[in-house]
């Protein structure tokens, strides 16, 4: 019943992962709409989304959902919002995130050789996994905390404002229905 008539090819699915068919602006608007409409308190939604964004700052590909959900559960945030928050890390942002956390981690650990984008290759990562992973993990901790703080406050205000406007609008509609005798 809910299957597509024509299933997209593997190439089409990969293309949609990198560039959404509806475009990035519409995909971003949809994401904002979904976050605002999530059930829960403004704190839970904002904390969950911020946990997802912070988890996507780690180099632990494949574990972002699990890490975000665990962090959200620990601090009382929305696990669903944490899954949506992991969209901050995506194929467009990962190279910049990884370069930043690697250089920050190298600086924090006192490593003299910081890599630029031209020296990080899959072969180098494959041959020297701990030389890359350890600085990235060290750099992801302060970056994740900073991103959590940057995401939490504006999203909390956005959700709080949206929920209060929505409840006021629903109350006005209910009052109007009562005033008209319940007939519309």
C-alpha positions in Angstrom: 0.0 0.0 0.0 2.8 2.4 0.8 5.4 1.1 -1.6 6.6 3.3 -4.5 5.4 2.4 -7.9 8.9 2.9 -9.3 11.7 2.2 -6.8 14.6 4.6 -7.1 17.9 3.1 -8.3 21.0 2.9 -6.0 22.4 6.0 -7.8 19.2 8.0 -7.3 19.2 7.1 -3.6 22.8 8.1 -3.2 22.2 11.4 -5.0 19.2 12.1 -2.8 21.4 11.5 0.3 23.8 14.2 -0.9 21.3 16.6 -2.6 17.6 16.1 -1.6 15.2 16.0 -4.5 13.2 18.8 -3.0 16.3 21.0 -2.4 18.2 21.9 0.8 16.0 24.9 1.6 12.8 22.9 1.6 14.5 20.0 3.5 15.7 22.5 6.1 12.2 24.0 6.5 10.7 20.6 6.9 13.3 19.7 9.6 12.5 22.9 11.5 8.7 22.2 11.1 9.2 18.7 12.5 11.2 19.9 15.4 8.7 22.5 16.4 5.8 20.0 16.2 7.5 17.3 18.3 5.6 16.3 21.4 7.2 17.3 24.7 8.4 20.2 26.7 10.6 22.9 25.1 13.5 21.7 27.3 13.1 18.1 26.2 12.9 18.9 22.5 15.8 21.4 22.6 18.0 19.2 24.8 17.3 16.2 22.5 18.1 18.1 19.3 21.2 19.6 20.9 22.4 16.1 21.9 21.9 14.9 18.3 23.9 17.9 17.0 26.7 17.3 19.6 26.8 13.6 18.8 27.3 14.4 15.1 30.5 16.3 16.0 32.2 12.9 16.9 34.1 10.8 14.4 32.1 7.7 15.4 30.2 7.2 12.1 27.4 4.8 12.5 27.0 5.5 16.2 25.6 9.0 16.1 22.0 7.9 16.6 22.9 5.6 19.5 25.1 8.2 21.1 22.6 11.0 20.6 19.7 8.9 22.0 21.8 7.8 25.0 22.8 11.4 25.8 19.2 12.6 25.4 17.9 9.8 27.7 20.5 10.7 30.4 19.6 14.4 30.5 15.8 13.9 30.0 15.7 15.1 26.4 13.6 13.8 23.6 15.1 10.8 21.9 13.2 11.5 18.7 14.5 15.1 18.7 18.0 13.7 19.2 17.7 11.6 16.0 16.6 14.6 14.1 19.5 16.6 15.5 22.0 14.3 14.1 21.1 15.8 10.7 23.5 18.6 11.6 26.3 16.1 10.6 25.7 15.3 6.9 27.8 14.6 3.8 28.2 18.4 3.3 29.4 19.2 6.8 31.4 16.1 7.8 34.6 17.1 6.0 34.7 20.5 7.8 33.7 19.0 11.1 36.4 16.3 10.9 39.1 18.7 9.8 38.2 21.0 12.7 38.0 18.4 15.4 41.3 16.8 14.2 43.2 20.0 14.3 41.7 21.0 17.6 42.5 17.6 19.1 46.0 17.7 17.8 46.5 21.1 19.3 45.0 19.9 22.6 47.2 16.8 22.7 50.3 18.9 21.8 50.9 17.2 18.5 53.0 19.4 16.3 51.7 18.1 13.0 48.3 19.3 12.2 46.9 18.0 8.9 45.3 20.2 6.3 42.5 19.0 4.1 45.0 18.1 1.4 46.8 15.5 3.5 43.9 13.6 5.0 43.2 10.7 2.7 41.4 7.5 3.2 44.7 5.7 2.8 46.3 7.7 5.6 43.3 7.1 7.9 43.4 3.4 7.0 47.2 3.1 7.7 47.3 5.3 10.8 43.9 4.9 12.5 44.9 5.9 16.0 47.0 8.8 14.8 43.7 10.3 13.4 41.1 8.9 15.7 42.6 9.9 19.1 43.0 13.6 18.2 39.5 13.6 16.6 38.0 12.2 19.8 39.8 14.7 21.9 38.7 17.6 19.6 35.1 16.4 19.5 34.5 16.8 23.2 34.8 20.6 23.5 33.3 21.0 20.1 30.3 18.9 21.0 29.8 20.8 24.3 30.0 24.1 22.4 27.6 22.9 19.7 25.2 21.7 22.4 25.1 25.1 24.0 24.8 26.9 20.7 21.9 24.7 19.6 20.0 24.4 22.9 19.1 28.0 23.7 17.7 29.1 20.3 15.8 25.9 19.8 14.3 26.1 23.3 13.1 29.6 22.6 11.8 28.7 19.1 9.8 25.7 20.5 8.6 27.6 23.5 7.3 30.4 21.3 5.7 28.1 18.8 4.0 26.0 21.5 2.6 29.1 23.3 1.3 30.6 20.0 -0.2 27.3 19.0 -2.0 26.7 22.3 -3.3 30.3 22.3 -4.6 29.7 18.7 -6.3 26.4 19.7 -7.8 28.1 22.8 -9.2 30.9 20.6 -10.7 28.3 18.2 -12.3 26.4 21.1 -13.7 29.6 22.5 -15.1 30.6 19.1 -16.7 27.1 18.8 -18.3 27.5 22.2 -19.6 31.0 21.3 -21.2 29.7 18.1 -22.9 26.9 19.9 -20.5 24.3 18.5 -21.9 24.6 15.0 -19.5 25.5 12.2 
